[in-house]
Amino acid sequence: MQRFGWWAPGWGADSTAIECATTKTGVPYATAAKAVEWVPLNVSIPVGFWRSVGASINTFVIESAVDELAAAAGMDEYAFRKNLLAKSADPNAPRFAAVLDAAWSLANTTWGVTVPTGRARSISLSTCFDSIVSTVVEVSKVTSSTGVVSIKVNRVAVALDCGGVVVNPNAVEAQLQGGVAYGLTAALWSQITWTSGKTDQTNFNKYRMAKNGDMPVVSTTIVTPPAGFAGPTGGVGEVAVPGVAPAVATAWAKLTGTRIRTLPM
């Protein structure tokens, strides 16, 4: 998709469109084969970047698919990912596994291993801006007095390895919490509709955002890179966004048996 004219034919693939979807930029799961295709689409609607850029949409697709593969294999989503990483030849795979472990442990330690009745948990693993994030969510189903069913995200646990020394952990925690808020907004409500060539959402009174009452309790933990790690220092400002939507969607699937494959939910 052309963004304000910055991309032009002949430049090759739009890097943001395939961000975190290629073998080089994505989670290093062990797979027998992998293909990523990109097709340009020029539209008359100008669009721009949003928080976490292409990592959000691609992580939703990939991690949702991984969860469905886990179900087909008869394995839970955490163990299935651990298995794929254990078989990976990528030298960074142990880092991803450590972050996955940290998020799962944080959730089970903070919330308890037993999931309350009427709730379900799921996990996602993501990477962008040279950081690794794993997100665990716990959801429940809410039915209004008029019979409308909606998703309630009760708790979120986020583990981060940003590949460097964290000088201010409180600032990192705040960024991860903000990323969760943005991720929930994008996953559950963020949609622009059009009537007669004009957007229906012209301000925040018509554009649904996550409010205080919508926010789950967010727990975070920082994972230290392995000794001797000499890779780049990653970001923290956008990295919590991509993992939210797939974790919510797959937790909802565990709770209700219904798969969500389109956004917003």
N, C-alpha and C positions, 0 to 999 in steps of 0.2 A: 504494500500500500504506500503510495507516495505521501510523504510528510512535508508539507509546506515547501515542496519543490527541492528539498535538499538531496533527495536520491534521484538519480537519473539513469536511464538505460545505458548499459555499457560499463557500469560501475561494478557489476557482479551482483552476487546475492546481497540483499539487505541484511546486514549483520544483526540488527536488532530484531528482525523477524524470526531469525533462527537461533537467537540467543539462548544458551543453556540447553540446546537440543542436539548439538553435535557431539561426537565422541570427544573432541578437544575441550568443549566448554561445559558439558553436562555432567551429571552424576556418573561415575565410572562403573556402572553395573556390568557384570560379565554377560555379554550377549553374543550369540553365534553370528548374527548379522544385523546391520543397522543402516537405514537409509533416511536421509533428510532431504526433502524437496521444498523448493520455494518458487512461488509463482507471483510475479508483480501484478498488482491490481490498482489501476489508476481510477480514483473516484473524484467527484466534484466537491466532496466534503473535506475541508482541511482538517487534518488530525495532527496531534503532537505527542510528545512523550508523557508517560505517567510514571509514577513511582515504581521502580524495578523494571520498567520498560518491557522487553520481550520475555524476560525471565518468568514473569507472572503467568502469561497465557501458556507458554510452553511447559512450565512445571506442572500446571493444572492437568494438561493432557497426558504428560508422561507419567506422573505419579498416580493419576487415576487409573491409567492402563496397567501400571505395575501392581496396583491393588487388585485389579480384576484378574491378573495373572496369578497372584497369590491365592485368591479364592479358587481359581481353577485347579491349582496345584494342591489344594487342601491344606495350605499353610497359613498361619497368621501373618499379617502384613509386616510385622517387625522381623520375625524369623526369616521370611522370604527375602527381605532386603539384605539381611545379614549374610544369607547364603550367597546371594549374587555378588556382594562385595568381597566375600572370602574367596570366591573363584576368580576375581578380577586380577588381571596382570598389571593394572595401573598402579604405579608406586604410591599414589595418593589415596588409594582405596582404604588403607587402615585409618587414615584421618577421618574419612567419611563414616566409617564404622564406629569410631570413637564418639563422634558427635551424635550419631543415631543412638548409641548406648546411653549417652548422657541425657538425652531428651526423654527416653523411655524410663530411665532410672529416676529422673527428676519428677516425672508424672506419678510414678508408682510410689515414690517416697513421700511426696507432698500430699497426694490425694488418697493414697492407699491402693493396694493391688486390686481389691474387689471393686468392680464398677457398680455404682448404685443402680437399683432397678429403674427401668425407664430411661436409662442413659446408655451411650456407647462411646468408645474411644477409638481413635485411629491416629496414624502417624504418617508424616511425609518427610522426605529428604530432598534438599535443594542446594543449589549453589549459584551465586552470582557475585560479580565484583570481587572475585578471588576469595570469597568467604564461603563457609559451609554452615548450613543451618538445618536443624531437624525440629519439626513442630508436631506436638501432640495436642489434640483437641478432644474435649468431651462435650457431646451434644445431647439434647433432649428434644422432645416434640411438644409443641404448645398448640392447643386448639382454642380458638377464640369462642366467644358466646354465639357467634354467627356461623361457627363450624369451619372457619378458615384455619388450616394447619400451617404452622411455620416452624422454622428451625431456631432453636435456642442454643447458643454456644455458651456453655457454663464455665469452662476452664480451658486455659491454654498453657502449655509448657514449651519453652523455646530454648534450644541449646545452640551455641554459636562458637565456631572456631574462625577467627578473623586473621589468623596467620601471623600475628604480631603481638607485641606487648601492649596490654590494655592499661593505659595510664589512669583513666577515669571510668571505673566500672559502672558508676551511677549513670553517667551519660550514655554508656552502651545500653544499659537496661532501659533507659527512657526511649532510646531509638528503637529497640526491639518492641517495646510496648506500643509505640506509635505505629510501627509497621504492622502489628497485629490489628490495630484499629483500622488502618487503611485497607489491609487485606480483607477484613470482614465487610467493610463498606463495598469493596469491589466485588466480593463473592456473593453477597446477599442482595444488594440493592442497586448497584451502580449501573444504570442504563440510561441512555439518551434516546428519546423517541422523537419522531418528526411528523409534523402536520403541515401540508401545503408548503413544503420547503423550508419550514422554520422549526427550530427546536422547541419542544414543549417545556423543557427544563431551562429556565432562564436565570434562576438564582437558587440559593440553598433552601428556600421555602418549598421548592418543587423537586429538589434533588436530595434523595434520602441518604443520610450519612449515619454512621455509627455514633450514637449518643451515649452519655454516661450510663443510662439504664440498659443499653445494649451490650456494654463491655463486659467480657468475662474477667475473672481473676487471671492475671498473666504472671506466671513464674518464669524466671530466666536463669540460665547458668552459662558461664564462659568456659570453654574448653581450651586448655593450653596446647599449642602445637607440640608435636614430638620433639625431643631433644635433637638438635642438629638441623632442624628444619630451616631452610634458607630461601623459601619461596617468598612471593610478594605479600605485603601486608594488605589485607582486604578491607572492604568497606563495612559499615554498620548501619548507615542511614536508610537503606532500601531493602536490605537482605531478608528481613522478616516477612515481607509481603508475599513472595511466591508460594511459600509452603502452607499458607492458611487455607486457601480454597480447596486444594485436593484433600487436605486432612478433614475438613468439614464435610466434603462430599462423600468421602469413603466412610466416615463415622456414621453419617446419615444412612448409608447403604447397609451398614451393620445393624443399625437400629430398626430400619423399616423394610429392608430388602429392595429398596428402590434406588437405582443408580441415577446420579445426576451427571449429565455429560455436557451441559451447556450452562453458560453464565449470563446474567446473574441468576442465582438460585431462586 
